[in-house]
Amino acid sequence: MLIKGQVGAGARLPNLLSTVAGGTFDLQKVDFPVASYTWCMPAEGTHEPTYTLYRRGLELLEDGDFEHATAPLAEAARRAPEKTSVREALGRAYFRSGRFAPAAAEFEAVVESHPVNDFAHFCLGRALSKTGQKRRARHHLALACNLRPDRRDYRYYRRLLEAD
């Protein structure tokens, strides 16, 4: 089933109840909008809720579109820099798109506000290792391993870095 339409301030869903009551309901002929987070950024001057930006960025991140995920996540982080979930998602998008220095900055912000976040320490260590900051990377990977000794992936990357 393909549902066509545009999402916008003036978009309206048809009154499906009256269509069904009138007996003319045919889903194949209905043309109405469906919101999707993968749509382009809104036009300049419009204000989209921060949570919507965050959700769109997460969806793009989950779909593997790391480069495009950075735009809505960066805007969400600009609006709500205290939200570590947004900063962590932005760091992941930067990391997966090969932008390791900005990724390290985002994970550093998460670690500063939540020093016991093992995943943030792990990601910060990985990003720092990619920028050549091996000593700092070892420190954060060691912290991640100590916070979560059950994580084999943390130990693997720590050993990998110690071998260098």
N, C-alpha and C positions, 0 to 999 in steps of 0.2 A: 504494500500500500504506500503510495507516494503522496505526501501532503505538501502542497505548494503554498507559498505565501511570503510575505515580508513582515518582519518585526519592526515596529516603529510606534511612535507616540500616537499616530492616527489609526493604527491597525485595529480592526475589530473582528471578533469571531462571529460567524453567523448564528442566529438564534436556532440552534439545532432542535430544541424542544418543539418549536412551532413547525419546523420542517418535518420532524417525525410525526407530529400530531396530524399534519396535513396529508400524510401518506406519500410524500414525495422524496423521502430520504434515500439518497444513493451516495454512499461514502466515496465511490469512485469519481463522482462529479463535484464533490465539495472541495472548495479551494479556500483553505484558511491557514493562518500562520502557526508555526510551531517554533517556540524559542529554542535556540541552540547556542551554546557557548562558543562554538567554533566560528561564528560569524565574525566579520571584521570589526575593528574598533569603531565606536560611534563617531559621527562627524564632530568636527571641532566645535566646541561650545556646548555640547550636550553633556550631561552629568549622569554617568552610570554608577549605580551603587558599588561600593568597594567590594562587598561580598560577591556580587556578580562578576566583577573583574577577577577576583580570586578563584571562583569556581570555573570560569572560562579558562584561566591559566592552568588550573589543575587538569581540566579535560584535555587541553592541548598537550600537556606534559604526559598524561597517561596514554595519549594517542601516538606519542613519539615525535611530536612536532615541537622540539625543544626550543628552537630559535624563535618561533612565533609565540611560544608560551611566555617568553621574557617580557613582552610588551604589556600585557594586562597585569602580570605579576609585579612588574616594576612600578606601574601606576598604583596598584594596590599597596605596595610597600611604601611608596612616597606618601600616600594618604594616611597610612596606619603603620608607622615604623615600629611601634611597640608590639605588633602582632607577630610573634615568632613563627607561627604556622605559615604566614605569608612569606616571611624572610627565608625560611627553610625551603619552601617550594621554589622561590626565586633562585636560591643558591643551587638547587638541583637542576633547574632549567639552564642556568649559566654553565654549570659543570658539564652537563650532557651536551651542550652546544660548543664545548671547547673553550669557554671563556673562564679560565681558572682563577684569575686574580679577582674579578668581581664575585665569583662564587665564594672564594675565601672570605671576602669582606662580609658577605651575607651570613655565612656560617659563624664568623667571628661575632657578629651582632647577636646571634642566637645564643652562643656560648656565654657571652657577657651577661645576658639577662637570665639564662638558665644554665649555670655551670655544671649541673649533673645530667644534662641531656647527652647521653652517650652517642646517639646518632649524629648530633651536631658536631661533637668532637671528632667522630670518625670522618665525617664529610669534610670538616676543616682540615684534618690531617691529610686526606687524599688530595684536596685542592692545593694545599701548601706544597705537597710533594711534587705536584705537576708544575708549580711555579719555581721549583728549584730550592725551596726553603726546607731542606731536609731535616735540619735540627728541630725547628718548630713543628714540623709534621710528625716527627717521632714522638714528641711530647704529647700531642693531641691524640695520636693513635694509641699511645700507652694509656692515657686517661680513659679512652673509650674501652680498651681491653679490660682495665681494672674495674670500670663501672659495670661492664657486662662480660664477665669471663666466659659465659656460655656461647658467645658469638664467635663462631669459627672464622667468619669472613673478616672480623676485626683482627684476629690473631694472624690470619694469612697476610693481610696487607702490612701489618706491623713487621712480621718476619721478612717480608719482601723488601721493605724499606731498610731494615737493619742489614740486609745483605749488600746493599749499595755502599 
